[in-house]
């Protein structure tokens, strides 16, 4: 399938969709596959509950911090260039993570992985949106979003299998050949193409610095909100946020076109729904991995197989609903999906130590259906609400909302763990406290999901 573009360059849409979809699988897979291995890592590297959470949080924190700046850089210097560099950085960092001898060094490599992932997140979706015409865009986005969610939830499945039979380090080794494959495909199928719709414009260095500083203060402070220093960091981060918005409103070439949030209701509320929904959703894989292994006593492989139920339903439904969003109002479809997600999370809020595994599977099935209905239409609504010159920024914003949601979700878990468990290693004596933490986290997720549903409805 090929289409003619300017200057007689040809773009193979199918090949580009394949490349972007593979990359869209890699980054969330890297983010969630390690969850299933956390209990093993905790034992092998003697990691306490708080430091263990940072192995996951560090990845999403840096991804969120650098997504918007790299989205703007990609618009100016070329999306393919930033996309390729991102794959390369992720591949190298994955190898370094695999050979890390300590938790501290592992967290550092996760930070580098997060930077590479940010470069991939913000360009893949923008390239797809640039290549596919509006009448085909929903279906393409649906396929791409399916890959994202397959990565998010299949991560624990493959992660569990690899952890049990070849060790947790093999999860990182797996990324290396896959990353090299994507790089080879880029040079083979995309070597003649580049997308730089804002070429010649200036980079907003001050805005980028304020943005990164703002997120670092808020997210790191939020994860330590139970202490005085954490609260001060959050307050300072909010002040920097105000300064960032004021700067972006007056600068000629902003790193983030914040006016879109004030002038474009559909764009603003679609992104808000993404942010809040991910705050509630991200807890699922992390918490159920701990619940099934520590509370229920399942091994990593069985835990991964149980969690794959959610993936199966998402893979089936997301492309179908993505195609439907080309014909029907994507905002309404997304709102329906968000309502179903709320029901699924409510099931998990009711779990106890005696809860049947079939009850867990039912909740995962409902959650998979809801996510499949919500994701592609919501992304379609965001990308379809802006002009072509904002595709890079819009793509970066979608990814940033998802990453912020995931990071805030992990921040909530850190706070809950700090209150109920403390900085100690998991053992049978604190399993009751772990179960209480899981129940509280899922109850908060239900509340967040309800708020996200109203945000989705408000975009009309």
C-alpha positions in Angstrom: 0.0 0.0 0.0 1.7 3.2 -1.1 0.8 6.8 -1.4 2.4 9.7 -3.3 3.6 12.7 -1.4 5.5 15.9 -2.1 8.6 15.9 -4.3 7.7 12.5 -5.7 8.8 10.7 -2.6 6.8 7.6 -1.9 5.8 6.3 1.5 4.9 2.7 2.1 2.2 3.2 4.7 2.0 -0.5 5.6 5.8 -0.7 6.3 5.7 2.5 8.4 2.8 1.3 10.4 4.7 -2.0 11.0 7.8 -0.1 12.2 5.9 2.3 14.5 3.8 -0.6 15.8 6.9 -2.7 16.7 8.4 0.3 18.5 5.1 1.0 20.2 5.2 -2.5 21.6 8.8 -2.2 22.8 8.6 0.8 25.0 5.5 -0.2 27.1 6.8 -3.8 27.2 10.0 -2.5 28.8 8.0 -0.5 31.2 5.8 -3.3 32.5 7.6 -6.6 31.9 9.9 -5.9 34.8 6.9 -5.7 37.2 6.6 -9.5 37.3 10.3 -9.8 38.1 10.3 -7.4 41.1 9.9 -10.0 43.8 12.9 -11.9 42.4 14.9 -8.7 42.0 14.0 -7.8 45.6 15.5 -11.0 46.9 18.5 -11.2 44.7 19.6 -7.5 45.1 18.2 -7.2 48.7 15.9 -4.3 47.8 13.3 -2.8 50.2 9.8 -1.9 49.1 10.4 1.8 48.4 13.6 1.3 46.4 11.9 -1.6 44.5 9.1 0.7 43.4 11.7 3.2 42.0 12.9 0.5 39.5 9.6 1.0 37.8 9.0 4.7 38.7 12.4 5.9 37.3 11.5 4.7 33.8 8.2 6.4 33.6 9.4 9.6 35.4 12.1 10.3 32.8 9.9 9.3 29.9 7.3 11.9 31.1 9.9 14.6 31.7 11.4 14.4 28.2 8.4 13.6 26.0 7.3 17.1 25.3 10.7 18.6 24.6 11.6 15.7 22.3 8.2 16.2 20.6 9.1 19.7 19.7 12.7 18.8 18.7 11.2 16.1 16.4 8.9 18.7 14.7 12.0 20.9 14.0 14.7 18.4 13.2 12.8 15.4 11.9 10.6 12.7 13.5 12.4 9.8 11.9 15.8 11.1 13.2 14.5 11.3 16.8 12.7 8.0 16.5 15.9 6.3 15.4 18.0 7.8 18.1 15.4 6.7 20.6 15.5 3.1 19.5 19.3 3.1 19.7 19.3 4.6 23.2 16.7 2.1 24.5 18.6 -0.8 23.0 22.0 0.2 24.6 20.4 1.0 27.9 18.6 -2.4 28.0 21.9 -4.2 27.6 23.4 -2.1 30.4 20.4 -2.9 32.6 20.9 -6.6 32.0 24.4 -6.5 33.4 23.7 -4.2 36.3 25.2 -5.6 39.6 23.1 -3.5 42.0 19.7 -1.9 42.3 21.1 1.6 42.2 22.8 1.0 38.8 19.7 -0.7 37.6 17.7 2.4 38.4 20.2 4.5 36.5 19.9 2.4 33.4 16.1 2.6 33.7 16.4 6.4 33.6 18.4 6.1 30.4 15.7 3.7 29.0 13.1 6.3 29.9 14.8 9.0 27.8 15.0 6.7 24.8 11.4 5.7 25.2 10.3 9.3 25.3 11.9 9.8 21.9 10.0 6.8 20.6 6.7 7.6 22.2 6.4 11.1 20.8 7.4 10.3 17.2 5.7 7.0 16.4 2.2 8.2 16.7 2.9 11.5 15.0 4.5 9.7 12.0 1.4 7.5 11.6 -0.9 10.5 11.8 1.2 12.3 9.2 1.2 9.3 6.8 -2.4 8.1 7.0 -5.3 10.3 5.7 -8.2 11.1 8.1 -10.5 8.4 6.6 -7.9 5.7 7.4 -6.3 7.2 10.5 -8.6 5.7 13.1 -7.9 2.1 12.0 -4.1 2.8 11.9 -4.2 4.3 15.4 -6.3 1.4 16.6 -3.6 -1.0 15.4 -0.9 1.1 17.0 -2.7 1.5 20.3 -3.2 -2.3 20.3 0.5 -2.7 20.2 0.9 -0.3 23.1 -1.5 -2.2 25.3 -0.1 -5.6 24.2 3.2 -4.3 25.4 1.7 -3.0 28.6 0.0 -6.2 29.6 1.9 -8.9 27.6 5.0 -7.6 29.4 4.2 -9.4 32.6 3.4 -12.6 30.6 6.7 -12.8 28.8 8.4 -11.3 31.8 7.1 -14.0 34.0 8.1 -16.8 31.6 11.6 -15.3 31.2 12.1 -14.6 34.9 11.1 -18.2 35.9 13.2 -20.0 33.3 16.1 -17.8 32.3 16.3 -15.1 35.1 15.1 -11.5 35.2 18.1 -10.2 33.3 16.9 -12.0 30.2 14.0 -9.5 30.0 16.5 -6.7 29.2 18.5 -8.9 26.9 15.4 -9.6 24.8 15.0 -5.9 23.9 18.5 -5.8 22.3 17.7 -7.9 19.1 14.2 -6.4 18.8 15.7 -2.9 19.0 18.2 -3.8 16.3 15.5 -5.2 14.1 13.5 -1.9 14.3 16.6 0.1 13.5 17.3 -2.1 10.4 13.7 -1.7 9.2 14.0 2.1 9.6 17.1 2.2 7.4 15.5 -0.2 4.9 11.9 1.2 4.6 12.1 4.8 5.8 15.5 5.9 4.5 14.0 8.3 1.9 11.5 9.9 4.3 11.6 12.5 6.9 8.9 14.6 8.7 10.0 18.0 10.0 6.9 20.3 9.6 8.4 23.0 11.8 11.9 23.1 10.2 13.7 26.3 10.8 11.8 27.3 14.0 13.6 27.9 17.3 13.8 25.5 20.2 12.3 26.9 23.4 15.2 26.1 25.7 13.8 28.0 28.7 10.4 26.4 28.3 12.0 22.9 28.0 14.0 23.5 31.2 11.0 24.8 33.1 9.0 21.8 31.9 11.6 19.2 32.9 12.2 20.9 36.3 8.5 21.2 37.0 7.8 17.5 36.4 10.9 16.4 38.3 9.9 18.5 41.4 6.2 17.4 41.3 6.7 13.7 40.5 9.7 13.1 42.8 8.1 15.2 45.5 4.8 13.4 45.1 6.5 10.0 45.6 7.8 11.4 48.9 4.7 13.3 49.9 4.6 11.9 53.4 7.7 13.9 54.3 8.3 17.6 54.6 10.8 17.7 51.8 8.4 15.9 49.5 5.6 18.4 50.2 8.0 21.4 49.6 9.1 19.9 46.3 5.4 19.5 45.2 4.6 23.1 46.2 7.7 24.4 44.4 6.9 22.3 41.3 3.4 23.9 41.2 5.0 27.3 41.3 7.3 26.3 38.4 4.3 25.0 36.5 2.6 28.4 36.8 5.8 30.1 35.6 6.0 27.5 32.7 2.4 28.3 31.5 3.0 32.0 31.7 6.3 31.7 29.7 4.7 29.4 27.0 1.8 31.9 26.5 4.2 34.7 25.6 7.1 32.9 23.8 7.0 32.9 19.9 7.8 29.2 19.4 6.7 27.4 22.6 7.9 23.8 23.4 4.2 23.1 24.3 1.4 25.0 22.6 -0.6 25.5 25.9 -3.1 27.6 24.1 -4.5 24.3 22.7 -5.7 23.5 26.2 -7.5 26.8 26.6 -9.0 27.1 23.1 -9.6 23.5 22.1 -12.1 21.8 24.5 -11.9 18.4 22.7 -8.1 18.4 22.9 -8.1 19.5 26.6 -10.6 17.0 28.0 -9.4 14.1 25.9 -6.0 14.5 27.4 -7.4 15.0 30.9 -9.3 11.7 30.5 -6.0 10.0 29.4 -4.1 11.4 32.4 -6.6 10.4 35.0 -7.4 7.0 33.5 -3.8 5.9 33.4 -3.4 7.0 37.1 -6.0 4.4 37.9 -5.0 1.7 35.3 -1.3 1.5 35.9 -1.8 0.1 39.4 -3.3 -3.1 37.9 -0.3 -4.8 36.5 2.0 -3.8 39.4 -0.3 -4.6 42.2 -1.8 -7.8 40.8 1.7 -9.1 40.2 2.5 -8.7 43.9 -0.9 -10.0 44.9 -0.8 -13.2 42.9 2.8 -14.0 43.8 3.0 -13.0 47.5 -0.6 -13.4 48.6 -1.8 -16.2 46.4 1.5 -18.0 46.1 1.6 -18.4 42.3 4.9 -18.5 40.4 5.9 -15.8 37.9 4.9 -17.9 34.9 1.4 -18.6 36.1 1.0 -15.0 37.2 1.9 -13.8 33.7 -0.6 -16.2 32.1 -3.4 -14.9 34.4 -2.6 -11.3 33.5 -2.6 -12.1 29.7 -6.5 -12.3 29.9 -6.6 -8.5 29.8 -4.4 -8.4 26.7 -6.5 -10.9 24.7 -9.6 -8.8 25.0 -7.8 -5.6 24.2 -6.1 -7.1 21.1 -9.5 -8.3 19.8 -11.5 -5.1 20.5 -9.1 -2.2 20.0 -8.6 -2.5 16.2 -12.3 -2.9 15.7 -13.3 0.1 17.8 -10.4 2.1 16.2 -12.0 1.5 12.8 -15.5 2.4 14.2 -14.0 5.7 15.4 -13.6 6.7 11.7 -17.4 6.5 11.3 -18.8 7.4 14.8 -18.0 10.1 17.4 -14.7 8.8 19.0 -15.5 10.9 22.1 -18.7 8.9 22.8 -17.0 5.6 22.2 -14.1 6.5 24.6 -16.6 7.5 27.3 -18.3 4.1 27.0 -15.0 2.4 27.4 -14.1 4.4 30.5 -17.4 3.4 32.1 -16.6 -0.3 31.6 -13.0 0.3 32.9 -14.6 1.6 36.2 -16.6 -1.6 36.6 -13.4 -3.7 36.1 -11.4 -1.7 38.7 -14.3 -2.0 41.2 -14.0 -5.8 41.0 -10.3 -5.5 42.1 -11.2 -3.1 44.9 -13.2 -6.0 46.4 -10.4 -8.6 46.5 -9.3 -10.4 49.6 -6.8 -13.1 50.4 -9.5 -15.7 49.7 -10.7 -14.2 46.4 -11.0 -16.8 43.6 -8.7 -16.6 40.7 -11.7 -16.8 38.4 -13.0 -13.5 40.0 -9.6 -12.0 39.1 -9.9 -13.3 35.5 -13.4 -11.8 35.2 -12.1 -8.4 36.3 -9.2 -8.6 33.8 -11.6 -9.5 31.0 -13.9 -6.5 31.8 -10.9 -4.3 32.1 -9.6 -5.4 28.7 -12.9 -4.7 27.0 -13.1 -1.3 28.5 -9.5 -0.3 27.6 -10.0 -1.7 24.1 -13.1 0.6 23.6 -11.5 3.7 25.3 -7.9 3.9 23.9 -8.0 4.2 20.1 -11.1 6.5 20.0 -9.6 8.7 22.7 -6.3 9.0 20.8 -8.1 9.6 17.6 -10.1 12.4 19.2 -6.9 14.1 20.3 -5.0 13.7 17.1 -8.0 14.7 15.0 -8.6 17.9 17.0 -5.4 19.7 16.0 -3.9 21.0 12.8 -1.1 19.1 10.9 1.6 21.4 12.3 0.7 20.3 15.8 0.8 16.6 15.2 4.2 16.2 16.9 3.1 18.2 19.9 -0.2 16.4 20.1 1.5 13.0 19.9 3.9 14.0 22.6 1.0 15.3 24.7 -0.8 12.0 24.4 2.3 10.1 25.4 3.0 12.5 28.2 -0.5 12.2 29.7 -0.1 8.5 29.6 3.3 8.6 31.2 2.3 11.2 33.8 -0.7 9.1 34.7 1.5 6.0 35.1 4.1 8.0 37.1 1.4 9.5 39.4 -0.1 6.1 39.7 3.2 4.7 40.9 3.6 7.8 43.2 0.3 6.9 44.8 1.5 3.3 45.3 4.7 4.6 46.9 2.7 6.8 49.3 0.4 3.9 50.2 3.3 1.5 50.7 5.1 4.1 52.8 2.0 4.4 55.0 1.1 0.8 55.4 4.4 -1.2 54.9 7.4 1.1 55.2 10.9 0.7 53.7 11.2 -3.0 54.5 11.5 -6.1 52.4 8.4 -8.1 51.7 7.9 -11.1 54.0 5.0 -13.2 55.3 4.7 -11.0 58.3 3.8 -7.9 56.3 1.6 -9.7 53.7 -1.6 -8.4 55.5 -0.3 -4.9 55.2 0.5 -5.5 51.5 -3.1 -6.7 51.0 -4.5 -3.6 52.7 -2.3 -1.5 50.5 -3.6 -3.2 47.4 -7.2 -2.8 48.4 -6.7 0.9 49.2 -4.9 1.5 45.8 -7.6 -0.1 43.8 -10.3 1.8 45.7 -8.5 5.1 44.7 -8.3 3.7 41.2 -12.1 3.4 41.0 -12.5 7.0 42.1 -10.0 8.2 39.5 -11.8 6.1 36.8 -15.1 7.7 37.6 -13.5 11.2 37.4 -11.9 10.2 34.0 -15.4 9.1 32.7 -16.8 12.5 33.5 -13.8 14.2 31.9 -14.3 12.1 28.7 -18.0 13.1 28.6 -17.1 16.8 29.0 -15.1 17.0 25.8 -18.3 17.3 23.7 
